[in-house]
Amino acid sequence: MPDAKGPNVQPSPDGLSTESRRRRPVPGRGHCKSRKGCFNCKRRRVKCSEELPSCRGCRRLGLECQYPGELPRLALKPAQNPNATPSTLRLEDLRFFYHFLSAAYPSLPFGLHDVWQTVAAMSHEYDFLAHAVLGLAAQHLTACTASDFSVPALSHRVSAITALNGALSEPCASREDADARFAAAILLTFQSSYMPDAMMDFIGMLRGWMVIQTTVVPSMGESIFHDITEETYVGSMKKLLQLNPVADLEIGAGTELQDILEGFLASLRLLAPLCRSTAELHYLASMERIARMSEASPVHACLELVPLYAATNEMDSDEFASFTNPINYTAQILLVHFWMLTHVLQHHSLGAARSYVLKDEILFQWVETAAQKLPPSHKRYVLWPLGMASQGLFRRLNETLGSDGLDYRANRWHCG
């Protein structure tokens, strides 16, 4: 007659049923419960290895691993490009992507809004391009709003540069491949222009931009970026200058600008004996010429700044390495003079249109950061640009606070 416990439960020699033996804990096999395991392991009721970014179980089963308290993540997978590698995006990246489409895409040269919309659409196929888009947008938000997204901006930047370097080690399979790499170089350059400690990084990115344009893009005529040339940048600057057509005639502007330029030229004379290389002498002569041109017309002088941005592209590899060497203090002093001359001419020529060019606050921080890193023997060579940067910060603070009655006219910095 069957036992009351059921027909399938058979007693064992020790008097315990098979079911009871199965439920007895096995010595040495027990473990404490972890409350930090991932959701997949919790659902499967197995112990999680708690490895980051993905635990052992999720890697084995090919599951998306997510831990309690972690923001939801979306997998970015290549649609058509077999060389792209999956990466991880967070929900805040949706805000960055929208901000890129609406405000953060490169505004110069003018007329390329549709091109950057195309780039945004291409970004899901190229990891490096997606990270470059999101990094620029996050940095732009940090520079132009009260929000601080500098950490995700830097994270996307590092990912973009790493992935782009990998892509550049292989030939392009299509025109789209070349355009994606070129677009990423442009976006990384613009991102560095919003970073307060990236003066030399900006110079390096400008050169990388040109190298990719001349070596990776097979034919600019077939590229979606065929309109990006030095001439189109000059044309865009002319349009910006037209937004402030009386810049050369503003009351009091002539006297103030004259004082500033006298201080600038005096500072260049002090710096001249330090200049030795062809590149250093070129920067020195070009800035002196533009400053003297500014005495007659800051508007025309503003246009002459555009080619000087690309001066490093004319250097060979050895010249560029020497110019950007961290201990080449002469080059760094020349650059901070260039940024302050840029600020002065844009301030007197562009008016409200300055929002399209390098932000004043970033230029001021570049100057101050570079000055802090100089050895004591070279401090005196940056008195003029450092004084202008400090004065510019005071002026912007005054404008922000809406104070009146304060006159931050340029001091005359007598150097030498």
Backbone torsions as a table, in degrees:
resi	resn	phi	psi	omega
1	MET	NA	133.2	-176.5
2	PRO	-61.1	145.9	176.1
3	ASP	-66.2	152.6	-179.3
4	ALA	-64.5	-20.0	-178.3
5	LYS	-76.8	-13.9	177.8
6	GLY	129.3	155.6	-174.5
7	PRO	-70.6	-21.5	-174.8
8	ASN	-97.5	0.8	-177.6
9	VAL	-99.3	112.1	-178.0
10	GLN	-105.0	134.9	177.9
11	PRO	-70.1	150.1	179.3
12	SER	-104.3	167.2	-178.9
13	PRO	-56.5	-30.3	-178.7
14	ASP	-87.8	6.6	176.2
15	GLY	89.6	-1.8	-179.5
16	LEU	-102.6	142.2	178.2
17	SER	-71.0	160.1	177.4
18	THR	-60.8	-38.1	180.0
19	GLU	-65.3	-39.5	-179.9
20	SER	-66.9	-40.5	179.3
21	ARG	-64.2	-36.2	-178.0
22	ARG	-66.3	-31.4	-176.5
23	ARG	-86.5	-9.0	-180.0
24	ARG	-70.8	135.9	177.8
25	PRO	-65.3	141.4	178.5
26	VAL	-89.6	123.8	-179.1
27	PRO	-57.2	135.8	177.1
28	GLY	83.3	-6.5	-178.5
29	ARG	-104.0	-4.4	-177.3
30	GLY	-76.6	162.0	176.7
31	HIS	-153.5	157.0	177.7
32	CYS	-78.0	144.2	177.6
33	LYS	-69.1	139.5	176.2
34	SER	-106.7	134.1	177.6
35	ARG	-94.7	5.6	-176.3
36	LYS	-106.9	4.4	-178.9
37	GLY	-68.6	164.2	-178.4
38	CYS	-76.0	165.9	-176.8
39	PHE	-65.6	-37.1	-178.8
40	ASN	-64.4	-42.9	179.7
41	CYS	-67.1	-36.7	177.2
42	LYS	-63.7	-42.1	179.5
43	ARG	-65.8	-35.0	-179.5
44	ARG	-85.0	-6.1	179.9
45	ARG	57.3	45.2	175.3
46	VAL	-124.5	160.9	-179.1
47	LYS	-73.7	132.8	179.7
48	CYS	-91.7	138.0	177.6
49	SER	-74.5	-14.1	175.6
50	GLU	59.8	29.8	177.0
51	GLU	-83.3	151.3	178.2
52	LEU	-114.8	145.3	3.2
53	PRO	-84.5	-5.8	-177.4
54	SER	-141.1	133.7	-178.2
55	CYS	-74.2	169.1	-174.9
56	ARG	-63.7	-40.8	-178.5
57	GLY	-65.3	-43.0	-180.0
58	CYS	-67.5	-36.5	177.4
59	ARG	-64.7	-40.6	-178.9
60	ARG	-65.8	-38.0	-176.6
61	LEU	-93.0	-4.3	180.0
62	GLY	71.7	31.7	-178.3
63	LEU	-98.0	155.1	174.2
64	GLU	-76.9	116.6	-173.9
65	CYS	-90.6	128.1	179.0
66	GLN	-141.7	136.9	-176.1
67	TYR	-105.4	155.5	176.3
68	PRO	-58.1	137.0	179.0
69	GLY	86.8	-5.6	-179.5
70	GLU	-92.7	143.1	178.4
71	LEU	-65.2	144.1	176.5
72	PRO	-56.5	145.0	-179.0
73	ARG	-123.2	150.2	178.0
74	LEU	-117.3	138.5	179.2
75	ALA	-86.0	126.4	176.0
76	LEU	-94.3	111.8	-176.7
77	LYS	-117.9	144.0	-178.6
78	PRO	-67.9	136.4	-179.6
79	ALA	-85.0	-46.7	-176.4
80	GLN	-128.1	-23.4	-174.6
81	ASN	-84.2	109.8	-176.2
82	PRO	-72.0	-15.0	-177.6
83	ASN	-88.8	-8.7	179.9
84	ALA	-74.1	150.9	178.9
85	THR	-114.4	140.7	-179.4
86	PRO	-61.8	146.5	176.0
87	SER	-139.7	177.7	-173.7
88	THR	-112.8	131.3	177.6
89	LEU	-119.5	149.5	178.5
90	ARG	-109.7	166.1	-176.9
91	LEU	-62.7	-29.3	178.4
92	GLU	-66.3	-20.8	177.2
93	ASP	-65.4	-24.5	175.4
94	LEU	-62.9	-38.1	176.9
95	ARG	-65.3	-41.3	179.8
96	PHE	-63.9	-42.1	-178.2
97	PHE	-64.0	-43.5	177.5
98	TYR	-63.1	-40.6	-179.1
99	HIS	-65.4	-35.2	176.3
100	PHE	-62.3	-46.9	-177.9
101	LEU	-63.0	-34.7	-172.1
102	SER	-95.1	-30.0	-171.6
103	ALA	-146.5	-29.5	-167.8
104	ALA	-91.9	-8.1	179.6
105	TYR	-64.6	151.2	-178.1
106	PRO	-54.3	126.5	-176.1
107	SER	-90.3	-14.0	177.8
108	LEU	-120.9	140.7	-6.1
109	PRO	-70.1	161.5	-179.0
110	PHE	-65.8	158.8	170.8
111	GLY	85.6	12.1	-177.6
112	LEU	-111.5	21.1	-179.4
113	HIS	-57.0	-45.5	-178.8
114	ASP	-65.0	-34.0	179.0
115	VAL	-63.0	-44.0	-177.9
116	TRP	-72.5	-25.9	172.1
117	GLN	-65.9	-39.1	176.2
118	THR	-64.0	-41.4	178.2
119	VAL	-60.6	-42.8	178.8
120	ALA	-60.7	-39.4	179.0
121	ALA	-68.4	-31.4	179.3
122	MET	-75.1	-21.2	-168.1
123	SER	-63.3	-23.7	-179.3
124	HIS	-71.6	-11.3	-179.9
125	GLU	-96.4	-13.1	-175.3
126	TYR	-133.2	115.8	-178.7
127	ASP	-57.2	-46.8	-176.2
128	PHE	-63.1	-33.9	179.9
129	LEU	-73.4	-40.0	177.9
130	ALA	-60.8	-45.5	179.7
131	HIS	-66.2	-36.1	178.6
132	ALA	-65.8	-41.0	177.3
133	VAL	-61.2	-49.6	-176.4
134	LEU	-69.7	-37.0	179.1
135	GLY	-64.6	-43.8	177.8
136	LEU	-62.4	-45.0	-178.2
137	ALA	-63.5	-42.9	180.0
138	ALA	-64.8	-40.2	179.0
139	GLN	-68.6	-37.9	178.4
140	HIS	-63.3	-43.2	176.9
141	LEU	-60.8	-40.0	179.8
142	THR	-65.2	-40.4	-176.5
143	ALA	-77.7	-27.8	-171.1
144	CYS	-110.7	-3.8	179.3
145	THR	-133.2	-179.5	178.6
146	ALA	-83.7	-4.9	179.8
147	SER	-79.5	151.6	178.5
148	ASP	-119.2	104.3	176.6
149	PHE	-116.1	30.1	-176.1
150	SER	-64.3	-32.9	-179.4
151	VAL	-68.1	-54.0	176.4
152	PRO	-64.2	-30.0	177.7
153	ALA	-62.2	-45.0	179.8
154	LEU	-68.8	-38.5	178.7
155	SER	-61.1	-46.2	177.4
156	HIS	-64.6	-36.3	-179.6
157	ARG	-63.7	-47.7	179.6
158	VAL	-60.8	-43.8	179.1
159	SER	-63.2	-40.6	-179.8
160	ALA	-64.9	-45.6	-178.6
161	ILE	-65.3	-42.8	179.2
162	THR	-61.3	-48.0	-179.1
163	ALA	-68.4	-36.3	179.5
164	LEU	-67.0	-41.2	177.2
165	ASN	-60.1	-39.1	176.4
166	GLY	-64.4	-41.0	-180.0
167	ALA	-66.7	-37.3	-177.8
168	LEU	-69.8	-14.3	178.1
169	SER	-79.8	-5.9	179.6
170	GLU	-121.8	149.5	178.6
171	PRO	-69.1	153.1	178.2
172	CYS	-74.1	135.4	178.6
173	ALA	-88.6	-15.1	-177.1
174	SER	-156.6	170.3	175.4
175	ARG	-63.5	-35.3	178.8
176	GLU	-63.0	-37.8	176.6
177	ASP	-59.0	-44.7	-179.3
178	ALA	-65.9	-42.9	179.9
179	ASP	-64.1	-37.7	-180.0
180	ALA	-64.6	-41.4	-179.8
181	ARG	-68.8	-40.4	178.0
182	PHE	-65.4	-42.3	179.0
183	ALA	-61.4	-42.4	179.9
184	ALA	-62.3	-39.9	178.4
185	ALA	-62.7	-41.1	178.8
186	ILE	-65.2	-45.6	-177.9
187	LEU	-64.5	-39.7	178.3
188	LEU	-65.6	-35.1	177.1
189	THR	-65.9	-45.9	179.0
190	PHE	-65.4	-35.8	178.1
191	GLN	-62.4	-42.1	179.9
192	SER	-63.4	-25.2	178.8
193	SER	-72.3	-11.0	176.0
194	TYR	-106.0	5.3	-177.0
195	MET	-100.6	125.4	-172.4
196	PRO	-69.5	-12.4	-178.6
197	ASP	-123.6	28.4	-170.5
198	ALA	-118.5	34.0	-177.9
199	MET	-59.0	-52.6	-178.2
200	MET	-73.4	-29.0	175.7
201	ASP	-64.2	-39.4	177.4
202	PHE	-61.1	-43.5	178.8
203	ILE	-62.4	-44.0	178.9
204	GLY	-64.1	-39.7	179.9
205	MET	-68.3	-35.8	176.5
206	LEU	-59.8	-42.2	179.2
207	ARG	-68.3	-42.6	178.1
208	GLY	-60.2	-38.8	175.8
209	TRP	-54.5	-48.5	-177.3
210	MET	-68.8	-38.1	179.5
211	VAL	-62.2	-44.5	179.3
212	ILE	-65.3	-40.0	-179.4
213	GLN	-61.9	-37.9	-174.1
214	THR	-91.2	-18.2	-175.7
215	THR	-116.3	-28.9	-175.7
216	VAL	-96.8	-45.3	180.0
217	VAL	-74.8	112.6	-172.5
218	PRO	-65.1	-39.2	-179.2
219	SER	-147.8	111.0	-179.0
220	MET	-61.4	-25.7	179.0
221	GLY	-64.9	-26.9	179.8
222	GLU	-96.0	-8.4	-177.2
223	SER	-81.3	152.7	174.6
224	ILE	-68.5	-12.8	-179.6
225	PHE	-102.8	25.9	-177.4
226	HIS	-63.9	-17.4	-180.0
227	ASP	-88.6	-2.0	179.1
228	ILE	-89.4	99.6	177.9
229	THR	-139.8	168.9	176.8
230	GLU	-61.6	-34.9	-179.6
231	GLU	-65.4	-38.6	-179.8
232	THR	-70.4	-31.7	175.7
233	TYR	-67.2	-41.5	176.3
234	VAL	-62.6	-41.3	178.6
235	GLY	-62.9	-39.7	177.6
236	SER	-65.6	-38.6	178.0
237	MET	-64.6	-37.0	177.5
238	LYS	-62.5	-40.7	178.7
239	LYS	-64.6	-39.1	177.8
240	LEU	-63.9	-40.4	-179.8
241	LEU	-65.7	-29.5	178.9
242	GLN	-69.3	-19.4	177.3
243	LEU	-73.1	-14.0	178.8
244	ASN	-134.9	65.4	-168.9
245	PRO	-66.4	-15.9	-177.4
246	VAL	-105.5	23.2	-175.8
247	ALA	-58.0	-40.1	-177.8
248	ASP	-74.2	-10.6	-173.3
249	LEU	-114.1	4.2	-175.9
250	GLU	-62.4	138.4	-177.8
251	ILE	-61.0	126.2	177.3
252	GLY	84.6	-14.4	-176.8
253	ALA	-66.9	-37.7	-177.6
254	GLY	-61.7	-47.0	-178.9
255	THR	-65.4	-44.5	-179.9
256	GLU	-63.8	-45.1	-179.6
257	LEU	-64.0	-38.2	179.0
258	GLN	-61.0	-42.8	178.5
259	ASP	-62.0	-44.1	-178.8
260	ILE	-63.8	-44.4	-177.7
261	LEU	-67.1	-33.5	176.2
262	GLU	-62.7	-42.4	176.7
263	GLY	-64.6	-40.4	179.2
264	PHE	-62.1	-47.7	-179.0
265	LEU	-66.2	-35.4	176.2
266	ALA	-63.7	-38.7	178.7
267	SER	-67.9	-37.8	176.6
268	LEU	-64.3	-38.4	178.7
269	ARG	-63.4	-36.9	177.7
270	LEU	-67.0	-36.8	-176.3
271	LEU	-78.9	-25.7	-171.4
272	ALA	-50.7	-43.7	-178.4
273	PRO	-62.1	-20.2	179.7
274	LEU	-79.2	-20.6	-174.8
275	CYS	-77.7	125.6	-176.0
276	ARG	-125.9	-47.5	-174.1
277	SER	-74.7	165.4	178.7
278	THR	-61.0	-41.3	-179.3
279	ALA	-64.7	-43.6	-179.5
280	GLU	-64.6	-42.8	179.5
281	LEU	-66.5	-33.8	178.4
282	HIS	-65.2	-46.3	177.9
283	TYR	-60.2	-45.4	-177.8
284	LEU	-61.1	-49.1	-177.9
285	ALA	-66.0	-40.1	-178.6
286	SER	-65.2	-42.7	-179.5
287	MET	-68.1	-37.3	178.0
288	GLU	-64.5	-42.2	179.2
289	ARG	-63.2	-44.5	-179.2
290	ILE	-66.0	-38.9	179.3
291	ALA	-63.2	-42.3	179.5
292	ARG	-68.9	-34.2	175.4
293	MET	-65.3	-34.5	-178.6
294	SER	-64.2	-27.9	179.5
295	GLU	-61.1	-31.0	178.4
296	ALA	-91.6	-40.7	-177.5
297	SER	-157.6	103.1	176.4
298	PRO	-63.6	-24.4	179.6
299	VAL	-65.1	-50.0	179.0
300	HIS	-67.8	-34.3	178.1
301	ALA	-64.7	-34.4	178.1
302	CYS	-58.8	-39.6	-180.0
303	LEU	-66.2	-30.3	-179.0
304	GLU	-74.1	-13.4	177.9
305	LEU	-71.3	-28.5	-173.2
306	VAL	-58.6	-50.8	179.3
307	PRO	-62.1	-29.0	-177.5
308	LEU	-70.6	-24.1	174.7
309	TYR	-60.6	-33.6	-176.2
310	ALA	-98.5	16.7	-177.0
311	ALA	-60.7	-33.9	-178.8
312	THR	-67.7	-20.4	179.4
313	ASN	-69.5	-19.7	179.8
314	GLU	-87.0	-6.0	179.4
315	MET	-84.0	148.5	171.1
316	ASP	-79.2	177.0	-173.4
317	SER	-60.4	-42.1	-179.0
318	ASP	-67.0	-41.6	179.3
319	GLU	-63.6	-42.2	-179.2
320	PHE	-66.4	-42.0	179.1
321	ALA	-61.9	-39.0	178.7
322	SER	-69.5	-40.5	-177.3
323	PHE	-67.4	-36.3	-176.9
324	THR	-96.3	6.7	177.1
325	ASN	-59.8	131.4	-177.2
326	PRO	-56.6	-23.2	179.4
327	ILE	-97.9	8.0	173.6
328	ASN	-85.1	81.8	-175.6
329	TYR	-68.8	-29.5	179.0
330	THR	-61.8	-45.1	179.4
331	ALA	-62.2	-41.6	-179.7
332	GLN	-65.6	-37.7	177.7
333	ILE	-67.1	-40.1	176.7
334	LEU	-61.1	-41.7	-178.3
335	LEU	-66.1	-40.8	-179.8
336	VAL	-68.1	-30.1	172.6
337	HIS	-65.3	-40.3	179.2
338	PHE	-62.8	-42.7	-179.2
339	TRP	-65.5	-37.4	-179.8
340	MET	-74.2	-33.7	173.5
341	LEU	-64.7	-40.3	176.7
342	THR	-59.2	-47.8	179.6
343	HIS	-59.5	-45.7	-177.0
344	VAL	-61.9	-48.0	-176.3
345	LEU	-69.1	-38.1	177.6
346	GLN	-67.2	-37.7	179.8
347	HIS	-63.3	-38.3	-176.8
348	HIS	-88.5	-11.9	-173.6
349	SER	-116.5	-32.0	-171.6
350	LEU	-98.4	-25.6	-178.3
351	GLY	61.4	-130.8	-178.8
352	ALA	-66.4	-19.7	-179.1
353	ALA	-71.1	-2.9	178.4
354	ARG	-62.8	-17.3	-179.3
355	SER	-63.5	-16.5	-179.0
356	TYR	-87.2	-13.9	-174.9
357	VAL	-110.1	-173.0	-179.3
358	LEU	-53.0	133.3	-178.0
359	LYS	-69.3	137.4	-179.0
360	ASP	-56.6	-44.4	-176.3
361	GLU	-61.2	-35.8	178.3
362	ILE	-67.5	-43.3	178.3
363	LEU	-60.3	-43.6	179.9
364	PHE	-61.4	-41.6	-179.6
365	GLN	-69.5	-34.1	175.2
366	TRP	-60.9	-44.3	-179.4
367	VAL	-64.0	-47.6	-177.6
368	GLU	-65.6	-40.5	179.3
369	THR	-65.1	-43.8	179.1
370	ALA	-64.3	-40.1	-179.6
371	ALA	-64.4	-37.9	-179.9
372	GLN	-65.2	-29.7	-176.9
373	LYS	-85.6	-8.9	-179.2
374	LEU	-72.7	146.9	173.9
375	PRO	-69.6	159.5	-178.3
376	PRO	-54.2	-32.6	-178.2
377	SER	-65.4	-17.9	-176.3
378	HIS	-111.1	0.4	-177.0
379	LYS	-60.0	-37.3	-174.5
380	ARG	-67.1	-18.5	-178.2
381	TYR	-79.0	-9.1	-179.3
382	VAL	-114.7	16.6	180.0
383	LEU	-59.6	-43.9	-178.1
384	TRP	-67.2	-55.2	-179.5
385	PRO	-62.6	-34.6	-180.0
386	LEU	-68.0	-39.6	177.0
387	GLY	-64.7	-40.3	178.5
388	MET	-66.2	-38.4	179.4
389	ALA	-65.4	-44.3	179.0
390	SER	-62.9	-41.5	179.0
391	GLN	-65.9	-37.5	178.3
392	GLY	-64.8	-38.3	177.1
393	LEU	-64.5	-40.0	177.1
394	PHE	-62.8	-42.3	-178.6
395	ARG	-64.0	-44.2	-179.2
396	ARG	-66.9	-35.7	175.9
397	LEU	-63.9	-40.4	178.8
398	ASN	-62.6	-42.1	179.6
399	GLU	-66.8	-39.0	-178.6
400	THR	-66.3	-41.8	-177.6
401	LEU	-79.4	-13.2	179.0
402	GLY	74.5	21.1	179.5
403	SER	-71.2	154.8	174.6
404	ASP	-134.5	165.2	180.0
405	GLY	87.2	-0.3	178.8
406	LEU	-105.4	126.8	-177.1
407	ASP	-112.6	105.3	179.7
408	TYR	-97.4	64.2	177.1
409	ARG	-73.1	151.6	-174.9
410	ALA	-66.6	131.8	172.4
411	ASN	-76.4	154.7	176.5
412	ARG	-95.8	113.6	-178.1
413	TRP	-92.8	107.2	-178.8
414	HIS	-89.2	108.5	-177.2
415	CYS	-106.3	127.1	176.6
416	GLY	95.6	NA	NA
